[in-house]
Amino acid sequence: MAEFEKPKHGQICWRELNTHNLDAAKEFYRGLFGWTVEQSKVSEMQYEEIHFDEKAVGGMLEINQDWGENWENIPAAWMSYIAVDDIAESVEKIKKFGGGVCIPPFDAPNVGKISVVNDPSGITFSVIQFV
């Protein structure tokens, strides 16, 4: 299993590709960059970890029916994750400083708590409090 260090508060720590065609994305990035992409050992759902220099640096996830009734209209995109020590406090600060909350904090089993948010200009990112 690839190494993963718990990041510090404020550190950009994970990148995740949300795609409508996971197999094509894996083939593309493996061929382009030589990435190792394999099923995560910390998640029961299909979640492909990206390993670079023996370190887990990101993941790939297929957009499907589990994403809600309009899942086919969700655009494929890369998501950046920023580590936080206290997700509830961070979400409140995001709102205080003019940002917004797209998806309130939720539990990600064996990982921690995640919230999808926006900065004041509308840029979407996620904050994550690791277990």
C-alpha positions as CSV (number, residue, x, y, z in Angstrom):
1,M,0.0,0.0,0.0
2,A,1.3,3.5,-0.8
3,E,2.4,5.8,2.0
4,F,0.2,8.6,3.2
5,E,1.1,11.2,5.8
6,K,-1.7,13.1,7.6
7,P,-1.4,16.6,6.3
8,K,-1.2,19.8,8.3
9,H,-4.1,22.3,8.6
10,G,-4.3,24.4,5.5
11,Q,-2.2,22.0,3.3
12,I,-3.5,21.2,-0.1
13,C,-3.4,17.4,0.4
14,W,-5.5,15.5,-2.2
15,R,-6.7,15.8,-5.8
16,E,-9.6,13.8,-7.0
17,L,-10.9,13.3,-10.5
18,N,-14.7,12.9,-10.8
19,T,-15.4,11.4,-14.2
20,H,-18.2,9.8,-16.2
21,N,-15.8,7.2,-17.6
22,L,-13.4,5.9,-15.0
23,D,-11.8,3.2,-17.2
24,A,-11.0,5.7,-19.9
25,A,-9.6,8.2,-17.3
26,K,-7.3,5.5,-15.8
27,E,-6.0,4.5,-19.2
28,F,-5.4,8.1,-20.2
29,Y,-3.5,9.2,-17.0
30,R,-1.5,5.9,-16.8
31,G,-0.4,6.3,-20.4
32,L,0.2,10.1,-20.2
33,F,2.1,10.2,-16.8
34,G,2.8,6.6,-15.9
35,W,0.7,6.9,-12.8
36,T,-0.1,3.8,-10.7
37,V,-3.8,3.7,-10.2
38,E,-5.4,1.0,-8.0
39,Q,-8.5,0.3,-5.9
40,S,-8.2,2.0,-2.5
41,K,-7.8,-0.3,0.5
42,V,-9.6,2.1,2.8
43,S,-12.8,2.3,0.9
44,E,-15.4,-0.4,0.1
45,M,-16.8,1.6,-2.8
46,Q,-15.0,1.7,-6.2
47,Y,-12.4,4.4,-5.5
48,E,-9.1,4.3,-7.4
49,E,-6.1,5.8,-5.7
50,I,-3.4,7.6,-7.7
51,H,0.1,6.7,-6.5
52,F,3.1,8.8,-7.4
53,D,6.6,7.9,-6.1
54,E,5.1,5.3,-3.8
55,K,2.8,8.0,-2.2
56,A,-1.0,8.2,-2.4
57,V,-1.6,11.7,-3.9
58,G,-5.2,11.5,-5.2
59,G,-8.1,9.5,-6.4
60,M,-10.5,8.8,-9.2
61,L,-14.2,8.3,-8.8
62,E,-16.9,7.6,-11.3
63,I,-20.0,9.9,-11.4
64,N,-23.0,7.6,-11.4
65,Q,-26.6,7.1,-10.2
66,D,-25.4,7.3,-6.6
67,W,-24.7,11.0,-7.1
68,G,-28.5,11.8,-7.4
69,E,-31.1,12.1,-10.0
70,N,-29.3,14.6,-12.2
71,W,-26.0,12.7,-12.1
72,E,-25.7,12.7,-15.9
73,N,-25.5,16.5,-15.9
74,I,-22.7,16.7,-13.3
75,P,-19.6,17.9,-15.2
76,A,-16.4,15.8,-14.9
77,A,-13.7,17.8,-13.0
78,W,-10.7,17.7,-10.8
79,M,-11.4,18.6,-7.1
80,S,-8.7,19.8,-4.7
81,Y,-8.9,19.0,-1.0
82,I,-7.4,21.1,1.8
83,A,-6.8,19.6,5.2
84,V,-8.4,21.2,8.3
85,D,-8.1,20.4,12.0
86,D,-11.8,21.1,12.8
87,I,-14.2,20.8,9.9
88,A,-17.2,22.5,11.7
89,E,-15.0,25.5,12.6
90,S,-13.6,25.7,9.1
91,V,-17.0,25.6,7.4
92,E,-18.2,28.5,9.7
93,K,-15.1,30.5,8.8
94,I,-15.7,29.8,5.1
95,K,-19.2,31.4,5.5
96,K,-17.9,34.2,7.6
97,F,-15.4,35.2,5.0
98,G,-17.9,35.2,2.1
99,G,-17.7,31.6,0.9
100,G,-20.5,29.1,0.6
101,V,-21.3,25.5,1.4
102,C,-22.3,23.2,-1.5
103,I,-22.3,20.0,0.6
104,P,-22.3,20.2,4.4
105,P,-19.8,18.1,6.3
106,F,-20.4,14.3,6.0
107,D,-18.6,11.2,7.2
108,A,-16.3,9.4,4.8
109,P,-15.7,6.0,6.4
110,N,-12.1,5.2,7.3
111,V,-11.1,8.7,6.1
112,G,-12.7,11.5,8.1
113,K,-15.2,14.3,7.5
114,I,-15.5,16.2,4.2
115,S,-17.4,19.3,3.0
116,V,-17.6,20.7,-0.5
117,V,-17.4,24.5,-0.4
118,N,-16.9,27.6,-2.6
119,D,-14.7,30.6,-2.1
120,P,-16.3,34.1,-2.6
121,S,-15.6,34.0,-6.3
122,G,-17.4,30.7,-6.7
123,I,-14.4,28.4,-7.0
124,T,-15.2,24.9,-5.6
125,F,-12.9,22.9,-3.4
126,S,-13.2,20.5,-0.5
127,V,-12.1,20.7,3.1
128,I,-11.2,17.4,4.9
129,Q,-10.7,16.6,8.5
130,F,-8.8,13.2,8.6
131,V,-9.5,10.6,11.3
